Amino acid sequence: MFKQFKLYESEHTLFIKELKAKNPGIEAGQQAGRALLWDKPVLTLAEQERLRESGVKQQAYVYQNKL
């Protein structure tokens, strides 16, 4: 059953392959953009401790005013 669909490639797959063939640097640009937005630098233990100590404790229900 699956042998007859082995050679099939959807229009979307063909479009992506053609786009990557025309622009070989597109994947490097995608990885650079991901690194810019999502990949965070590694924090040292001292920086982690400083961030933990400098945090302000939030009240349990933030929308309730203390009067």
N, C-alpha and C positions, 0 to 999 in steps of 0.2 A: 504494500500500500504506500509506504513512504518513498519508495524508489522513484515513482513517477513524479514526485514533487521535489526531488533532490536538486534539479537544475533550475527551479523556479526562483526568481528574484523579484520582489515587488518593485513598483515604481519608486517608492520612497527609498529603498535600498540602492537602486540604480542612480537616483538623484544624488544621494550622499556620496557614493563612490565617484561620480562625475565631479562633484563639487570639490572633493579632496584631491582629485587628479589635477584640477585647474589651479587650486590654491594649496600647494604642499605645506605651507606654514600655518594652516588654519588650526591644526591640533596643538601646535606650540602656543598659539595665541589663546586657545581655550584653556590650556594648562596655566598660562600666566595669569589669566583673568581669575581662574579658580584660586590660585595661590594668593592673589591680591585680596580677594573677598573672604575666603574661608580658612586658609591655612594660617594658623597662629604660630608665632615664634615660641620656642620652648622656654619656659620660665625656670629659673633656678630655684632651689629650695628657699633661699632667703627672700626672693621676690614673692613666692607663694605664701610664705609666712606673713610678709608685710601686707599683702592683699587681704588675707584672712583676718588679721588684726585690725585693719583699717575699715572693715565693713561696718555699716550702721545697721543695728538690729531693727527690723520692721515689725510693727505691731501686728497682731494676729488678724484683725479685720481692718484693712487700710482705709475703708470709707467711713469708719466710725470716729467721730471727733472725741478727744478727751477734753472735757470741760471741768 
